[in-house]
């Protein structure tokens, strides 16, 4: 089977995004990865001995007019609309709908519902089987994110796609420079699945640019995230698994870039540091072109936060560039009242 070399690279760097839904009697804890919650204000070039000629890294400019999406009741249409809006907002290329990817995505969504299953793989002989993995189901698939489980954990037609995007490892995949996508959604009386397949490559991100999320100037940012994902960023700190933590802040270079010596510092409007967990490429095999900072506790509502990132970006051909970027975002107004995924009983839990 022929696959784009960038897709093969992605497979090595980051596990496919897999989600499931679990019914929990109470919130527990969930987590994984490396930690680091400090950053230096010294220029990254000075720290690493980079040559003076190295080009400084900048943030990809977000759209001047952000778009938003409201649930319509159709998870397929809403997932496409959400992907279009979020990629527009951060300033990266739009994805075209590819019917081959639509077919592969829908086939797998149907399989998950028919068998009340989760994950990317299928078992031959079970109802709806079309291939063991995303890449055997279609050679047009370069990446996939999937969420499936108890229908009660999907209160709106946007729950599936937004829950996927909020999880940082999945977000990396959803903000890559793919060219096309296909969305498949399937529902029964008890089970729901949303599956998104990505194909091609058409990034507008330069070798010396980073994509940030939340993006610069963004408002209404969620204050918290339910820490459950596979791979789980809190694996090395299981006390945070399946608990509400702060909303993840992520940065990522284009797929062929490599980040190192990354430090991310978040401060609130009063200049106070926000302690956060920082899986980075230096200590987490799941990431090479991205890094994240996940606050240990929920952020405050209606509050401006500043993010300062330092480090080094190595481009495909070996050129190294210092990272020293700062931006800010503002959280949602009623963060304390918001219930994510049905907090009392149901949660979206990656597998």
N, C-alpha and C positions, 0 to 999 in steps of 0.2 A: 504494500500500500504506500502510495506517495503522500508525504506530508511536508508542509512548509518547514524549512529548517528552524524558523523562529518558534514554530509550534513544538518541535522536539526540544528546543532549548527550554521552553516554558515548562514542559513536562518534568525536566530535570530539576528546575529551580523551585517549582511550587506545586504541591499536590492539587489535584482538581478539587474544586469547591463542592462539597457535599453537605446537604442539610437534611435534617429530619425534624419531626415535631414530636415532642413528648408531653404527656400529661403529668404534671408534678403536683404533689399535695402541698408542698411548700418550697420556697426558694432555697436552693442550696448554695454551693460555691463551684466555680469553674475556672480553669486557667492553664497557661503554658508559655514557655520561652524564656529569653534572656531579659535582664533588667538593667536599667540605667536611667537615672532621673536628673542628671546634671548636664550642663552644657557650658562651654567656655565662650566668652565674648571675643577671644582672640581670633583673628582671621585664620581660617583653616589652612591657607597657603603657608602662613608662618609656622603653624603647628607641624606641618608635614614636610616642609622643605620643598614645596612645589616650585617649579621655575617661575620667574616673574612673568613670563610670557603666557602662562596658563590663563585661559579665559574664565572669568568668574561666572558661576552658575546663577541663573535667574529663575523665578517662578513663571510658569506659563500664565499669561494674563487671562483672568476669567472674563466671561461675557459681561458687557456693560448693562445688559437688561436680562436678569435671570428669569427662567421659566419655572412654572410649578405645574403639578398634576394633581387632580382630584379623582378619587375612585369612581368608576362608572358602573361597576358590577361585572366587567369583562376582564379577567386577569391577563388574557393574552394582549389585548389592546392596551391595557394599562401598563403592562410590563414594557412594551415597546415605547409607549409615551414617556415612561419614567427614564428609560435608558437614553432616549433622545434628549430629554430635559437636562439630566444630570451631566451628560457629556457636553451639551451646549454650555451649561453654566460654568464648567471648569475650563472650557476653551479647547477641547480636543475634537478630533474628527467625528462626524456623524456615521452611523452604521446603516447600511441598506439592508432591507429584508430579503433574504435569500430563500427561495422555496425549497431547495434541497435541505437547508438547515432547519426550516420549519418542519419538514417531514420527519427528520431525525429527532428533533426536539419533541414533537407531538407523540411519535411512536414510543419514546421512552417515558413520557408523562403518562401515557395510557398504560404502559407496563406497570409502572409504580402503583397506579390506582387499582388495576385489576388484581394485583398481588399484595396490596397493602404493604408495599416495600419502600425502601429508602435507598439513596445512594446512586452511583453511576453505573454499576454493573448489573447485568441481567443473567439469569440462569436458563440455559437451554432446556426446553421442554415445558416451561411455565407459560401461562397464557400471555400473549402479546410480545413474546420474545422476538427481537429483531437483530440482536448482536450482543456479544459479551460486554464490550466497552464502547464509549462514545466513538472511538476511532475505528472500531470494526463495524459499527452501525453506519458510518459514513466517513469517507476519506476527505470530505469537505470540512469536517469538524477539527478546529485547532484548540478549542477550549470549551469548557462546559461548567455551568453552575446549576445546581438542582436543589429544590426544597420539596419535601413531601411529608405527609403525616396526617394526624387527626384533623378533620375538617374544622373542628371547634377552635383550633389555633390560628385560623385564617379569618379574622373578623371582617376584613375588607378585601377587595380585589387587588389592592396594592400591597397587602401584607407580605406576600411571598417575595416580590422583587425588592422591596425596601429592606426587609429583614436580611436578605442576602447582601445587599449593598452596605448595610451598617457594619457587617462583620469585616474586619480589616483585610484578612487574607483573600476573601471573596471580592472585596472592593478592588484590590490590586488587579485581579483578573478582569473585572468589569470596566476598568479604566485603562486597559491596555489598548494599543493601537491596532485593533482589529478593523476589518473593512466591512464585515457583514454579520448579521445575526439571524437566528430563527427562534421563535418562542412557541412552546407547546404547553398548554394547560389542560388538565383533566380533573374531573370531580365526580365522586360518587356520593352516596348518602353519608358515608363515614370517612372518606379519605380524599385528600386533595394533593395535587402535584403541579409545580411550575418548573419547567425545564428550559434553560436558555443555552443554545449552542452558538459559538462564535467561529468565524472563518476569515481567511485572508489577512492582509496586513496593509495598513494605510495610515500611518501615524503622522501627525503634524508637529509632534514634539521634537525639538532639536536636541542635539547631543549634549548641550549645556543647559537644558531646561528641566525643571521638576514640576510635576503635577501635585498640587496640594489639595487635601480635603480634610476638614472643611476649607473651602477656598477663601481667598482674601476678600474681606468685606462681607462674607456670607452672614445672613441673619436667620433667626429661627432654627438654629442648630440644636438637635436633640442634646439634652444634658446628660443622658446616660445610655448605657448599652448592656443588654443581658449577655454576660460573658460565656458564650457557648459556641464553639466553632471547631471544625476539623479541617486542617490542623488548628489546634487551639493555642492562641498566643500565651495563655496562662498555664501551660502544661507543667512548668516547673514550680508554679505557685498554686496548687490545687485548691487552696482555701478561697480563691476568688472565682473558681469555676461555678457556673450556674448561679451567679449573684449579679446584682446590678453594680456596674462600675461606671466610670466616666466615659463619655463618648470618644471613640478612638480618633486620633489625629494621624493622618498618613501623608507620606510623601513618596513619590516614585518617579524614577527616570524612565526613559523609553526602555523597551525590553532588552536591548543589547547593552545597556549601561550597567555599571556596577558601583554600588555605594560602599564606602568604608569609613571608619572612624566617625560615625554619625552620632551626634548628640542633639536631642530635642528638648527644649525647655519651654514649658507653658507657664505663663503668669497671669493672674487675674487683674482686674482693673485697678486694684490697690497696690500692684507690684509684688504680690505674694506668689511664691513658687507653688505650683500644683504638682505634688509628687505623682509620678507616673511610671508605668512599666514599659520598657523599651526593647522589644525584640528588634535586633538589627542584623544585617548580613554578616557582621563579624562573629556572631555566635548562634545564628539560626539558619540551618540549611534550607529552610523553606523560602527564604527571601534573598535576592541578590541585588535587584534594582529598586527595592523599596525599603522603607523603615516606618515604624509606627510608635506612637506614644499613647498609652491608654491610662488615663487617671485612675487611681485606685478607688476613688469615691466619685459619686455623681457630681457634675459641675453645678454651679448655681444658675438659677433661671435669670433671664434678662440681664446677663452680665457679659461684658466684653472681655475676651481673652486674647493674649498676644502669644505668638509662637516664634521661637528663634531656633534655627537649625544650622549647625555647622558640620563639616565633614569633607569628604572628597568624593567626587564623581569621576569614574574612569570610563571613558567612551570605548566603543567597539574596537577601535584601532590602537588603543593603548594610551591615548592622550588623557592626562589627569587635570581636573579642574577643581578649584576650591569652592566649597559651599559655605555661604554665610548669608542666609536669607531670613527675613522677618515679615510676618503678616498677622492679621487679627481677624476674629470672627465674634459673633454675638449669639448667645444661646436663646432658646425659646422662652417666652414670657412665663408660661405656667408649668414649668418643668416638674414641680412637686406633685402636681395633680395628674400628670400623664401616666397612663397605664399602657405598657408595651406588650402586645401579644396576649393580653388577658392575664395580668399579673397574678391574680388570685389562684388560677388553676393551670393555665396553658402557656407554654413558651415555645418559641422557635429554637430548636437545639441542633446545631450542625453535627454531622456524624463523620 
